Amino acid sequence: MKIRKQLNNDGKVAAFFLLPSLIGFSLFYLIPFVMGTIYSFKDGAVGGSFVGLFNYKELLASASFLKAATNTFWFTAINVPLVIGISLILALCLHQTVMFKNAIISSFILPIVVPVASIVMLWQILFDWNGTINLWMVKMGFSQIDWMKSDWSIVVVSLVYLWKNIGYNMIIFLAGLQNIPKDYYEIAEMEGAGRFFKFRQITLVYLTPTMFFVLLMSIINSFKVFRETYLIAGDYPYDRIYMIQHYMNNMFASLNVQKLTAAASLMVLCILILVFIFFAIERRYRKFMS
Amino acid sequence: MKRNTLIRKGILTFSLLLMAAIMVFPVVFTLSNSFMTENEISRHYPSESESQQDNAHKNSFIHLKLIPDQFSFEQYKAFFVKKQSFIDKEQSNMKFYGNSALMVIPIILGQLIVASLAAYVYGKLKFKGRDTLFLVYMVTMLMPFQVTLVPNYLIADKLGLLNSFGAIIFPGVFGAFGVFILRQFVMTIPYSYIEAAKIDGAGHFTIFMKIILPLIRPGLAGLVVLLFADYWNMVEQPLIFLDDPSKFPLSLYLSQIIQDTRGIGFAASILYMAPMLLIFGFAKKYLIKGIQLSGAKD
């Protein structure tokens, strides 16, 4: 206890250790962040005057912004629950004794380190109009699908997202499962609890903190699919996979700073709201647990 | 009953193995195809325009092929020999490798130092506003890169970093991710260790060097792998900050190589993933530990 008090007075040391990080972080993250928000209310980045919500009105009237925002929203809203569900099921399977467990786990986390740029060739071979998938489709009596230039493109991008992220979440869930004391299950069993009851009342409840983290990471990573779509389809991919990051990049290329910063601020606002909702739920959950 | 569970186990293992096979397939496929001759590649996988021309005459599909007709290192040789021409100069493919390394290695080393110092403060020292400050770090970590595109560009311009590796290295060094991960590791160190060191008269710097750093070594290793995986694969930053394509990292240039010289695309891809795969092989344990602890709750 004494040491804690002593640590309380370590402000000076703390400042010294923290200084490098704080300076760099402010310069490259915090200040740009504040500047961006200010720009979004101005009619020019350098020396513009304040125009209130004008940029936002323009932005919301722009069809390509709405398209990009909707695409990003749906991509995240569908794929995040999907990736969490699949990786949780896998973690539950691998939590038991399974043959080749280590090999299986390794295979699942391998995609984390495989750069997507290096599998572009495979992607093209599989999903081209004359690609192998269409060959199989034709053989099975279906008609060809233009995978990358139709609504199917979002499915293809989702598959890549799942491929890349399932392993990451699965490992975190596995750690979470290992931390649940075995006695809980034994007690529940003695009291005659069924499988489903145990899953809902013990596993899910004790995995909730892990779930929050997985949720956040999955959302962050869902924004990173821009890399994949960019490498495959360039600046202007098919409508369905035109994400908010494409929009912002293209606004930057066309020097439309107003729309870009307004779009960025709106996105930040959405993420912030999401984060605060998570934290509010988490706090409630903690109270409930204790 | 026993037989039933055995069958169930069998099915479970089989389906898990099947999924695992799908996960590793892209790597296996690229590896095996990298040993085909250039000729076989262009014969077998015509580029998009060629295949569309073909399409007019007959419906010729691209067949996925796993085993090369003839095992050769031709693609690898060609990768090292071939030069990419730019307006004013020629540049070997190896230069792009160098570009990637020159950006990624400083980022990793820098972030290890900066983040471990900060992680000690956020994990073990107390001061007013600490938690709020940390929350700000975390929030910026969630934001996609594009959100601060314009101001970042202006700041890089002011600092004279545009079109140089510095524009990518500095923001990378100060990323919040390392602070976040290492803090989790620092927090697992009991206060009593620090207390004991203090009684022995150790200052904060000694505590940091002699206690904190050795104990968070698995965290540092995990962070190296995660940062490497992220920055070796970067696309957004070089796209904005580098005008000169000869300065592009391999991640961005690879798609160009694939388009221009399709015949060596597979070998180029394998060479590009090779460092990642090697690190994965050696440090898988730390990668797993790093990921798992980042998910653990304080």
Contacts between the chains, C-beta under 8 A, distances in Angstrom:
chain1	res1	chain2	res2	distance
A	3	B	191	6.1
A	3	B	194	6.8
A	3	B	195	4.2
A	3	B	198	6.5
A	4	B	126	7.5
A	4	B	191	6.9
A	6	B	198	7.2
A	7	B	124	7.1
A	7	B	125	5.8
A	7	B	126	5.4
A	7	B	194	7.8
A	8	B	126	4.9
A	8	B	127	7.9
A	10	B	125	4.9
A	10	B	126	7.1
A	10	B	127	7.1
A	10	B	204	7.1
A	11	B	127	4.7
A	11	B	128	7.8
A	13	B	125	6.8
A	13	B	204	4.6
A	14	B	121	4.8
A	14	B	125	4.4
A	14	B	126	8.0
A	14	B	127	5.0
A	14	B	130	7.9
A	15	B	127	7.9
A	17	B	117	4.7
A	17	B	118	6.9
A	17	B	120	6.0
A	17	B	121	4.8
A	17	B	125	7.6
A	17	B	204	7.1
A	17	B	208	7.3
A	18	B	117	7.2
A	18	B	118	5.5
A	18	B	121	4.6
A	18	B	122	8.0
A	20	B	113	7.7
A	20	B	114	5.0
A	20	B	117	6.4
A	20	B	118	7.7
A	21	B	114	4.9
A	21	B	115	6.8
A	21	B	117	6.6
A	21	B	118	3.7
A	21	B	174	6.5
A	21	B	179	6.4
A	22	B	118	7.7
A	24	B	114	6.6
A	24	B	170	6.8
A	24	B	173	6.3
A	24	B	174	3.1
A	25	B	137	6.8
A	25	B	140	7.8
A	25	B	174	5.0
A	25	B	176	6.7
A	27	B	155	6.7
A	27	B	170	8.0
A	27	B	174	7.5
A	28	B	152	6.9
A	28	B	155	7.1
A	28	B	170	6.1
A	28	B	171	4.2
A	28	B	174	5.3
A	29	B	140	4.6
A	29	B	148	7.1
A	29	B	171	7.5
A	29	B	174	6.9
A	29	B	176	7.1
A	30	B	136	6.9
A	30	B	140	7.0
A	31	B	151	7.1
A	31	B	155	7.2
A	32	B	148	3.9
A	32	B	151	3.5
A	32	B	152	4.8
A	32	B	155	6.2
A	33	B	140	6.5
A	33	B	143	7.6
A	33	B	147	7.5
A	33	B	148	5.6
A	33	B	151	7.5
A	35	B	150	7.8
A	35	B	151	3.8
A	35	B	154	7.5
A	36	B	147	6.8
A	36	B	148	5.4
A	36	B	150	6.2
A	36	B	151	5.0
A	39	B	150	6.3
A	39	B	151	7.2
A	45	B	150	6.0
A	45	B	154	6.9
A	46	B	154	7.7
A	90	B	16	7.6
A	90	B	19	7.7
A	93	B	12	6.0
A	93	B	16	6.1
A	94	B	16	7.3
A	98	B	9	7.5
A	98	B	12	6.6
A	98	B	13	5.7
A	98	B	16	6.4
A	99	B	9	8.0
A	99	B	13	5.0
A	100	B	13	7.0
A	100	B	16	7.9
A	100	B	17	6.5
A	103	B	20	7.0
A	104	B	16	5.2
A	104	B	17	6.7
A	104	B	20	4.7
A	105	B	288	7.8
A	106	B	284	6.4
A	107	B	20	3.6
A	107	B	21	7.4
A	107	B	23	4.8
A	107	B	24	4.8
A	108	B	19	7.7
A	108	B	20	6.4
A	108	B	23	5.5
A	109	B	284	7.5
A	109	B	287	6.9
A	109	B	288	7.0
A	109	B	291	7.9
A	110	B	23	6.2
A	110	B	24	5.7
A	110	B	27	6.6
A	110	B	280	6.8
A	111	B	23	5.9
A	111	B	26	7.8
A	112	B	229	5.8
A	112	B	287	7.4
A	113	B	225	7.3
A	113	B	228	7.8
A	113	B	229	4.7
A	113	B	273	7.8
A	113	B	276	4.4
A	113	B	277	6.9
A	113	B	279	7.0
A	113	B	280	4.6
A	113	B	287	7.7
A	114	B	26	6.7
A	114	B	27	5.9
A	114	B	273	5.8
A	114	B	276	6.8
A	114	B	277	7.8
A	115	B	229	8.0
A	115	B	232	6.1
A	115	B	233	4.1
A	115	B	251	6.1
A	115	B	272	6.4
A	115	B	273	6.0
A	115	B	276	6.6
A	116	B	233	6.7
A	117	B	233	7.0
A	117	B	235	7.7
A	117	B	250	7.7
A	117	B	251	5.0
A	117	B	252	7.6
A	117	B	254	4.4
A	117	B	255	6.2
A	117	B	269	7.6
A	117	B	272	6.7
A	118	B	30	6.5
A	118	B	254	6.7
A	118	B	269	3.8
A	118	B	270	7.4
A	118	B	272	4.9
A	118	B	273	4.7
A	119	B	26	4.4
A	119	B	27	7.9
A	119	B	30	6.4
A	119	B	269	7.0
A	120	B	254	7.3
A	120	B	255	5.8
A	120	B	258	6.0
A	120	B	269	7.7
A	121	B	30	6.9
A	121	B	33	7.6
A	121	B	45	7.7
A	121	B	258	6.0
A	121	B	265	4.9
A	121	B	266	6.1
A	121	B	269	6.3
A	122	B	26	5.2
A	122	B	29	5.6
A	122	B	30	6.3
A	124	B	45	8.0
A	124	B	48	7.3
A	125	B	45	5.8
A	125	B	62	5.4
A	125	B	64	6.0
A	126	B	64	7.2
A	128	B	48	6.4
A	128	B	51	6.8
A	128	B	62	6.1
A	129	B	51	7.6
A	129	B	52	7.3
A	129	B	55	7.4
A	130	B	51	4.7
A	130	B	52	7.8
A	130	B	54	7.5
A	130	B	55	6.3
A	130	B	59	7.5
A	130	B	60	6.6
A	130	B	61	5.1
A	130	B	62	5.5
A	131	B	61	7.3
A	131	B	62	5.5
A	132	B	61	7.0
A	132	B	62	6.0
A	132	B	63	6.3
A	132	B	64	4.2
A	134	B	61	6.7
A	135	B	61	3.9
A	135	B	62	7.4
A	135	B	63	6.8
A	138	B	61	7.6
A	163	B	22	8.0
A	163	B	23	6.7
A	163	B	26	7.8
A	166	B	23	7.8
A	167	B	23	7.3
A	168	B	291	6.1
A	171	B	288	5.7
A	171	B	291	5.0
A	171	B	292	5.8
A	172	B	291	6.2
A	172	B	292	6.1
A	172	B	294	7.7
A	172	B	295	3.6
A	174	B	292	7.4
A	175	B	292	3.7
A	175	B	293	7.8
A	175	B	295	6.3
A	175	B	296	6.7
A	176	B	295	7.0
A	179	B	296	7.9
A	209	B	297	4.2
A	210	B	295	5.7
A	210	B	297	7.4
A	213	B	294	7.5
A	213	B	295	4.6
A	213	B	297	7.3
A	214	B	295	6.8
A	216	B	142	6.9
A	217	B	295	7.8
A	219	B	142	7.2
A	220	B	141	7.3
A	220	B	142	5.6
A	223	B	144	4.2
A	224	B	144	7.7
A	226	B	144	7.3
A	226	B	146	7.8
A	226	B	235	7.6
A	226	B	236	7.0
A	227	B	233	6.8
A	227	B	234	7.9
A	227	B	235	4.4
A	227	B	236	7.1
A	230	B	235	5.8
A	230	B	239	7.7
A	231	B	235	6.5
A	231	B	255	5.3
A	244	B	144	7.9
A	244	B	146	7.7
A	245	B	144	5.9
A	245	B	145	7.9
A	245	B	146	4.9
A	245	B	236	7.5
A	248	B	146	4.0
A	248	B	147	7.7
A	248	B	149	6.2
A	249	B	146	6.3
A	249	B	149	7.7
A	249	B	236	7.9
A	249	B	239	7.3
A	249	B	240	7.6
A	252	B	146	7.8
A	252	B	149	5.3
A	252	B	150	6.9
A	252	B	153	7.6
A	252	B	240	6.9
A	257	B	150	5.3
A	260	B	149	6.4
A	260	B	150	5.9
A	261	B	150	5.8
A	264	B	146	6.8
A	264	B	147	4.3
A	264	B	148	7.1
A	264	B	149	7.1
A	264	B	150	7.9
A	267	B	143	7.8
A	267	B	144	7.3
A	267	B	147	6.0
A	268	B	143	6.3
A	268	B	147	5.8
A	271	B	139	7.6
A	271	B	142	5.5
A	271	B	143	6.5
A	272	B	139	6.8
A	275	B	139	6.3
A	275	B	142	6.7
